[in-house]
Amino acid sequence: MFVLIGLAVVFALVFGGYTLAGGKLGIILHALPFELMMIGGSAVGTFLMANDAAVIKRTIGDIVLALKGPHHKKTDYEALLCLLFEILRMARTDPLALEVQIEDPQASELFGRYPGIAHDLFAMAMIVDTMRYAGMQVDDPHQVDELIERDLEIHHAEMLRPAEALQSMADALPALGIVAAVLGVIKTMASIDQPPAVLGKMIGGALVGTFLGIFLSYCLAGPLAARIKAIHEQDHSFYKLIRDVLRAHLQRHPPHVCAEIGRKNAPHAVRPSFGDLEQSINALKAQATKKAA
């Protein structure tokens, strides 16, 4: 929502200010299709040359993501902490039952109660793989910690590639605008015998290329790349919370302590309160006691 509002503010104030200052939109509108074809076409072409199919596809999805916002909301963080608490409690009280749950997580009754997390393939892989490693009685828990950290780094780097590719395109747009402007100047010089009024319009049209390259870079592509990166950074906190909780488990902390460590490491904007998490965990304990009885 704020992306669209910001875009509307940019267009309204830039072109509104230009018009109020006495500028004529006719020159811009006349040159815009041709300049946009040259600048936009070269930008898209270089983007296609510089990136593979996976990055191109994810970039399109990330542009949509920039309008929707982060995948994980505050309720997802609380649900994740509850799920991890249940898993770690089961690991202590009934390891065989946990083994059944992580053997086929898609058919698991436990994971089925948390569909928002079950549909996140990377989060599921982190949880399931780590619990499998822990069940193998690994002598050095730091080895498991290193595996988690490596997976996090690789995943985060992959998620940021579309934002980096879009930022590279944003950095190139001003230069591409100059290319279009130079072509406009060449066209103008070929008509040097025309009267000043005609030459003025042609030079103005050529300068639209410079304006358009700078405008698209700093008012569209650059902010969009920054927004996508910020969203992925926030979503990355969701996976870091999984790492922190499972790391605490490997260090032999009780499940409720592990959950609290994860809660404290969540970003403030999406961090569940101590009371809310405690209430949810107590409800899980009561439900487990009732089921056991």
For each residue, the residues with C-beta under 8 A, 3 or more apart:
1: 4 5 67
2: 5 6
3: 6 7 66 67 224 227
4: 1 7 8 67
5: 1 2 8 9
6: 2 3 9 10 223
7: 3 4 10 11 220
8: 4 5 11 12
9: 5 6 12 13
10: 6 7 13 14 219
11: 7 8 14 15
12: 8 9 15 16
13: 9 10 16 17
14: 10 11 17 18 215 219
15: 11 12 18 19 25
16: 12 13 19 20
17: 13 14 20 21
18: 14 15 21 23 25
19: 15 16 22 23 25
20: 16 17
21: 17 18
22: 19
23: 18 19
24: 27 28
25: 15 18 19 28 29
26: 29 30
27: 24 30 31 201 204 205 208
28: 24 25 31 32 208 211
29: 25 26 32
30: 26 27 201 205
31: 27 28 34 35 184 204 205 206 208 209
32: 28 29 35 36 208 212
33: 36 37
34: 31 37 38
35: 31 32 38 39 180 184 205 208 209 212
36: 32 33 39 40 212
37: 33 34 40 41
38: 34 35 41 42 176 179 180 183 209
39: 35 36 42 43 173 176 177 179 180 209 212 213 216
40: 36 37 43 44 216
41: 37 38 44 45
42: 38 39 45 46 176 179
43: 39 40 46 47 169 172 173 176 216 221
44: 40 41 47 48
45: 41 42 48 49
46: 42 43 49 50 169 172 176
47: 43 44 50 51 56 165 169
48: 44 45 51 56
49: 45 46
50: 46 47 165 168
51: 47 48 55 56 59 161 165
52: 55 56
53: 56 57
54: 57 58
55: 51 52 58 59 161 162 165
56: 47 48 51 52 53 59 60
57: 53 54 60 61
58: 54 55 61 62 161 162
59: 51 55 56 62 63 162 165 166
60: 56 57 63 64
61: 57 58 64 65 162
62: 58 59 65 66 162 163 166 228 231 232
63: 59 60 66 67 224 228
64: 60 61 67 68
65: 61 62 68 69 71 228 231
66: 3 62 63 224 227 228 231
67: 1 3 4 63 64
68: 64 65
69: 65 231
70: 73 231 234 235
71: 65 76 120 235 238
72: 76 77 234 235 238 270
73: 70 76 77 270
74: 77 78 269 270 271 272
75: 78 79
76: 71 72 73 79 80 116 117 238 270
77: 72 73 74 80 81 238 241 263 266 270 271 272
78: 74 75 81 82 272 276 277 280
79: 75 76 82 83 114 116 117
80: 76 77 83 84 114 117 123 238 241 242 262
81: 77 78 84 85 241 245 259 262 263 272 277 280
82: 78 79 85 86 114 259 277 280 281 284
83: 79 80 86 87 110 111 113 114 117 127
84: 80 81 87 88 127 242 245 246 258 259 262
85: 81 82 88 89 255 256 258 259 281 284
86: 82 83 89 90 110 284
87: 83 84 90 91 98 101 110 127 131
88: 84 85 91 92 245 249 255 258 259
89: 85 86 92 93 255 288
90: 86 87 93 94 95 97 98 101 110
91: 87 88 95 98 131 134 135 249
92: 88 89 95 255
93: 89 90
94: 90 97 98
95: 90 91 92 98 99 135
96: 99 100
97: 90 94 100 101
98: 87 90 91 94 95 101 102 131 135
99: 95 96 102 103 135
100: 96 97 103 108
101: 87 90 97 98 105 108 109 110 111
102: 98 99 105 108 127 128 131 132
103: 99 100
104: 107 108
105: 101 102 108 111 118 124 128
106: 111 118
107: 104 112
108: 100 101 102 104 105 111 112
109: 101 112 113
110: 83 86 87 90 101 113
111: 83 101 105 106 108 114 117 118 124
112: 107 108 109 115 118
113: 83 109 110
114: 79 80 82 83 111 117 118
115: 112 118 119
116: 76 79 119 120
117: 76 79 80 83 111 114 120 123 124
118: 105 106 111 112 114 115 124
119: 115 116
120: 71 116 117 123 124
121: 124 125
122: 125 126 155 239
123: 80 117 120 126 127 238 239 242
124: 105 111 117 118 120 121 127 128
125: 121 122 128 129 151
126: 122 123 129 130 148 151 152 239 242 243 246
127: 83 84 87 102 123 124 130 131 242 246
128: 102 105 124 125 131 132
129: 125 126 132 133 147 151
130: 126 127 133 134 144 147 148 246
131: 87 91 98 102 127 128 134 135 246
132: 102 128 129 135 136
133: 129 130 136 138 144 147
134: 91 130 131 138 141 144 246 249 250
135: 91 95 98 99 131 132
136: 132 133
137:
138: 133 134 141 143 144
139:
140: 143
141: 134 138 144 145 250 251
142: 145 146
143: 138 140 146 147
144: 130 133 134 138 141 147 148 250
145: 141 142 148 149 247 250
146: 142 143 149 150
147: 129 130 133 143 144 150 151
148: 126 130 144 145 151 152 243 246 247
149: 145 146 152 153 243
150: 146 147 153 154
151: 125 126 129 147 148 154 155
152: 126 148 149 155 156 236 239 240 243
153: 149 150 156 157
154: 150 151 157 158
155: 122 151 152 158 159 239
156: 152 153 159 160 232 236 239
157: 153 154 160 161
158: 154 155 161
159: 155 156 162 232 235 236
160: 156 157 163 164 229 232
161: 51 55 58 157 158 164 165
162: 55 58 59 61 62 159 165 166 228
163: 62 160 166 167 225 226 228 229 232
164: 160 161 167 168 225 229
165: 47 50 51 55 59 161 162 168 169
166: 59 62 162 163 169 170 221 224 225 228
167: 163 164 170 171 221 222 225 226 229
168: 50 164 165 171 172
169: 43 46 47 165 166 172 173 221
170: 166 167 173 216 217 218 221 222 224 225
171: 167 168 174 217
172: 43 46 168 169 175 176 217
173: 39 43 169 170 176 177 213 214 216 217 221
174: 171 177 178 210 213 214 217
175: 172 178 179 213
176: 38 39 42 43 46 172 173 179 180 213
177: 39 173 174 180 181 209 210 211 212 213 214 216 217
178: 174 175 181 182 209 210 213
179: 38 39 42 175 176 182 183 209
180: 35 38 39 176 177 183 184 206 209 210 212 213
181: 177 178 184 185 206 207 208 209 210 213
182: 178 179 185 186 206
183: 38 179 180 186 187 206 209
184: 31 35 180 181 187 188 202 203 205 206 207 208 209
185: 181 182 188 189 203 206
186: 182 183 189 190
187: 183 184 190 191 202 206
188: 184 185 191 192 199 202 203 206
189: 185 186 192
190: 186 187
191: 187 188 194 198 199 202
192: 188 189 199
193:
194: 191 198 199 202
195: 198 199
196: 199 200
197: 200 201
198: 191 194 195 201 202
199: 188 191 192 194 195 196 202 203
200: 196 197 203 204
201: 27 30 197 198 204 205
202: 184 187 188 191 194 198 199 205 206
203: 184 185 188 199 200 206 207
204: 27 31 200 201 207 208
205: 27 30 31 35 184 201 202 208
206: 31 180 181 182 183 184 185 187 188 202 203 209 210
207: 181 184 203 204 210 211
208: 27 28 31 32 35 181 184 204 205 211 212
209: 31 35 38 39 177 178 179 180 181 183 184 206 212 213
210: 174 177 178 180 181 206 207 213 214
211: 28 177 207 208 214 215
212: 32 35 36 39 177 180 208 209 215 216
213: 39 173 174 175 176 177 178 180 181 209 210 216 217
214: 173 174 177 210 211 217 218
215: 14 211 212 218 219 220
216: 39 40 43 170 173 177 212 213 219 220 221
217: 170 171 172 173 174 177 213 214 220 221 222
218: 170 214 215 222 223
219: 10 14 215 216 222 223
220: 7 215 216 217 223 224
221: 43 166 167 169 170 173 216 217 224 225
222: 167 170 217 218 219 225 226
223: 6 218 219 220 226 227
224: 3 63 66 166 170 220 221 227 228
225: 163 164 166 167 170 221 222 228 229
226: 163 167 222 223 229 230
227: 3 66 223 224 230 231
228: 62 63 65 66 162 163 166 224 225 231 232
229: 160 163 164 167 225 226 232 233
230: 226 227 233 234
231: 62 65 66 69 70 227 228 234 235
232: 62 156 159 160 163 228 229 235 236
233: 229 230 236 237
234: 70 72 230 231 237 238 267 270
235: 70 71 72 159 231 232 238 239
236: 152 156 159 232 233 239 240
237: 233 234 240 241 266 267 270
238: 71 72 76 77 80 123 234 235 241 242
239: 122 123 126 152 155 156 235 236 242 243
240: 152 236 237 243 244 265
241: 77 80 81 237 238 244 245 262 265 266
242: 80 84 123 126 127 238 239 245 246 262
243: 126 148 149 152 239 240 246 247
244: 240 241 247 248 261 262 265
245: 81 84 88 241 242 248 249 258 259 261 262
246: 84 126 127 130 131 134 148 242 243 249 250 258
247: 145 148 243 244 250 251
248: 244 245 251 253 257 258 261 262
249: 88 91 134 245 246 252 253 255 258
250: 134 141 144 145 246 247
251: 141 247 248
252: 249
253: 248 249 257 258 261
254: 257 258
255: 85 88 89 92 249 258 259
256: 85 259 260 281
257: 248 253 254 260 261
258: 84 85 88 245 246 248 249 253 254 255 261 262
259: 81 82 84 85 88 245 255 256 262 263 277 281
260: 256 257 263 264 274 277
261: 244 245 248 253 257 258 264 265
262: 80 81 84 241 242 244 245 248 258 259 265 266
263: 77 81 259 260 266 271 272 274 277
264: 260 261 271
265: 240 241 244 261 262
266: 77 237 241 262 263 270 271 272
267: 234 237 270 271
268: 271
269: 74
270: 72 73 74 76 77 234 237 266 267
271: 74 77 263 264 266 267 268
272: 74 77 78 81 263 266 276 277 280
273: 276 277
274: 260 263 277 278
275: 278 279
276: 78 272 273 279 280
277: 78 81 82 259 260 263 272 273 274 280 281
278: 274 275 281 282
279: 275 276 282 283
280: 78 81 82 272 276 277 283 284
281: 82 85 256 259 277 278 284 285
282: 278 279 285 286
283: 279 280 286 287
284: 82 85 86 280 281 287 288
285: 281 282 288 289
286: 282 283 289 290
287: 283 284 290 291
288: 89 284 285 291 292
289: 285 286 292 293
290: 286 287 293
291: 287 288
292: 288 289
293: 289 290
